[in-house]
Amino acid sequence: MDVAGNLRLGVVGLSDGNGHPYSWSAIFNGYDPAAMEACGYPVIPRYLERQSWPEAAIPGARVTHVWTQSPELSRNIAKAARIAIIADRLEDMLDAVDGILLARDDAETHFEMARPFLEAGLPVYIDKPVALSLADLDRLYALERYPGQIFTCSALAYASELKLSAADAASIGRLRHIVGSVPKDWERYAVHVIEPLVKLLNEQGEIVATQAWRHGEMASLNVAWEGGAQATVTTFGSAPAPLSLRVCGERGWKDLFFTDTFAAFKAALEDFVAGIRARDVRSDRRIVRRVVDLIERGRA
């Protein structure tokens, strides 16, 4: 921690098409509007400018270090998100920070990039999806030095608009089927609806049947559980598609649409920081395994 008691965080990025090193860092540090406008992800400055700063920032923690595979990218992120130190090597952050934001969504890089920090005992937030197979997930968890050291999620699992209110749950009745849709590719984006639906369905027992198919850019997975519930998840590639869940129960249905990126990101990051301070488990391994299992089945 710094002299003021703030947690020091290091951000690691950047993967193609993923602006999380910019946005996550800004949620802690605030941002430079002109530099953020040039980040290459137009949606980020739009949702940041709708917030009131510095009140919108997460208190008690700052992103103090950044490392990417490119010094130029690191400088751009540092300028946009007011990060003081650009690390020359990943290892330079080991003794300088209290936690790591591994803000890359190319799951194949997660093991090697997380390993030095996990072996050093640092808590690590690993961006979605944490892994594309249960075997790869188990390799990561084998590096944990204590329960809860790995925090991982789709931030959309924190989105209030993708949850049922108590009144909606009572009106819909026992859940029977959830239909999830999301743009872009299965490997990086299916997790955004898989994790919320796994949490909505809660305990449904073992999976009894799955069917996966791909056609061009589209991919889809049908799943049935022994508890009677079913789900269908479809990614639509480059075609426009809502990021949504249709939740169907015995007495009715409800459409849930994701709308507030900033609020979801902030809630997930706040939980990560709270877990560092409490040194407890904020990312349930059982849920993570269910999510990765479905991602893997959808790649078959």
N, C-alpha and C positions, 0 to 999 in steps of 0.2 A: 504494500500500500504506500501511497505517497504521504507526505507530512500532514496532509489534511484528512487522512483516513480514507481517501478514495481508492477503490480498486483500480489497478493498472491492467489494461487489456491490450493484447496484440492481435491485429487482424491479419489473416493470411488469405490471399486471393491472387489472381482473379481468373475465373474460367470463362470461356466464350459465352456471351449472351447473358451473363449473370452479374448484375450490378450491386450485389449485396455488400461488398466491401465499402462501397460509397454510402449506401443507405444505412446499414447497420452502424457504421462509425458516426454518421451524422446524428443518429438518434441519441448517442451519448454526448457528442462534442458540439452539436450545432454545426453550421456549415457556412461556406462562402458562396453566396448565391451565384456570382459570375462564374466561379470555377466549377460549381456543380452543374451549371447549365451546359458546360462542355463535356460532361462525363460520358456522353454517348448513350444514355438511357433517359429519354425525355420524360418518362413517367415519374422519375425520382424527384427532380426539382418541382414538378407540379404538386405532388402530395406533400413535400416538405414545406412549400410556400403556404399551404393551407393551415399550417400549425402556428402557434404563438411561441416565439423563441425569446429567451432561453427556457421558458417554463415547460416546453414540451420535451426537453431533454431528460434522460434518465439520471437521477441524482446519485451521487455516491460512487460513480465509476467513470473512467475516461479511457478512450482508446489512445494509448500513448505511442504505440509502435505499429508500423505496417511493413509487411514484406510481400512482394509479388515476384514472379519470374522475370519481370522487366523493371529496371530502375525508372524508366519513364512512366510506366503505369503507377508505380509506387509514389512517384512525385505528384502525379495527377490526383491520386486518392488523398494523399496527405494534404495537398492544398485545398481540395474541395471540402474535406471533412476535418480540417484543422488538427491534423495529427502531427505531433512534434518531431518524432524520430522515425527515419526510414532505415530499416535494418538491411545490412548487406547480405546477411545469411539468416536462415531460419533459426539457427542455433544461437544467434545473438540475443534472441528474446528469452532464452531459457531462464536466466537469472534476473530479468528486468521487468517481468510482468507477473500478474497474479492469475491470469486466465487467458485462453486463446479462443478467438473466433475464427474457425476454419471455414471461411466463407466461399468455398468452391463447391459447385454442385456436380462436378465430374467425379462420381463415386470411386472410379478406379484409382484416383490419386489419394484417397483419404487415408489409407493405411500408412503409407510412407510419410505423408506429411504430418499425421497425428502422432506417429510413433515417438519421436524424440520428446514431445511434450508430455505424453502419457507416461513414458518411462521416467520422466523427471517429476511426476506427481502433480502436474498442473491440470486443472479442470479445462476441458475442451468442449466447445460447442461446435459440433460437426454439422455442416449444412446438409439439407435434404438432397437426395436420399442418402442416408448414411452408407448404404451398401446395396448392391443389386442381387445378392444371393445370401442365404443364411450362412454359408461357409465363410464368406468374406466378413459378414457381421460378427461371427464367432471369433475370427482372427483379431478383430478390433477389440472386442470385449476381453479377450485374453490379455490385452495390454493394460487393462485397468489395474490401478494400484489400490483403489478403494471403491466401494459402491457409490455410484452416481458421478464418478469422475467424467464419464462421457455423457454429455447432454446432446440430444439430437431430436429434431422434429421437423415437420412442415409447420411453419408459423401459422398456416391456415387452420391448424388444429386449435389455435387460440382465438380464432375469429368468432365473435359472438353471433355473427349473422349465419354461421354454418352450424349453429347449435339449436336444438329445440327448446323453447321455453316450457316451463311446467304446464302452462295452459295448452300449448300446442301438443305436447306429448300426451296429455290426457284426452284431447279431442281426437287425435289420430288413432290412439289405441296401440296395441301390440304391433311392433314393427314387422313387416313382411318382406319389403323389398326397397332397396335404395339404388337409384340410378345416378351415377356420377359422370359429369362431362368436364373436360378440360382441354384447352388448346395445347399445341406443341407436341413433344414426343413423350413416349411412354416412360423411357428410362429416367428422365429428369422431372417430369411433371405429373405423372399419374399419382405420385405420393400426395399431391395437394388435395385430392379428394379421397384417396384411400385411407389416410390417417383420420380425417374427420368421421368417415363412415364406420371405421373400426370402433371409434369411441362411441358413436351413436348406437351401434348394435350391441356393444358391451359383450357380455359372455354369451356366446352362441354355440359353444362346444367345438368339436372338430369340423374341419372342412370335409364334406362328403363328395363334392363334385366340383370340377372347374372345367371351363372351356375357353381357350384363348385363340384369337385369330388376328391376322394382320392383312390389310389390303392397302397397298401403296403407303401413304403416310399415316394411315389410321391404324389404331390397335384397340382391341377390346378384350375384356375378361369378364366372364360370367362365373359366379361363385355361389355355392349352396352350402349351408352349415347344418349340422345335425339338429340344431335348435329350431330349424324351420325357416330361418331368414335366408334371403338371397340378395345378391347385389350384382350390378352391371356397371363397369367402369370403362369409359371410352376416351381415348385421346385422339384429337382431330388433326394433328400435324399443323400445317400452315393455314388450314381453313379456319375462318372465324367460328368461335364456339364460346358459350358462357362457361365460366368456372362455377359450377353449380351442383347441387344435390337435389334430387326429387325423392322425398322420404314418404313411403307409402305404408300405411298401417291397416289394421283390420276395419277401422271406421272412417278413414279419410287419408288425405295426403297433404303435403306441404312442400313448396318449392323454396329452396334456400340458395341465395346468390351471394357470392363473395364480392364485397365492395370496398373495404377499408384496409388497404395494404399497410399503411402506417400503424394503425392500431394493432394489427396482428403481429407485425414485426416487433413493436415496442413491448407487447405483452410477453412474447417469447423471450426476448432479451432480458426483461425484468426478472423472469423466472430463473433464467440462467444465473444472473447475478445473485439473486436471493439464495440459490442453491450453493453458490460459492461461500457466501457468508455463513449459512447454516450448516454447510458441509453435509447435506443430505441428498436424497435421490429425488430429482425433479423430472427425470425421463425414465418412464417405466419400461424396463427391459422386455416385459411380456408383450406390451403393446408394440414396441419397436420390432420385435420378432414377427408379430402378426402382420405388420405393415410390410416388412421386407419379404416375408413369405409370399404375399400377394403380388408384390412387384416382380419377384422371381417367376411366379406362375404365369404372369402376364407376358413374360418374355419367351415362354416356351413355344 
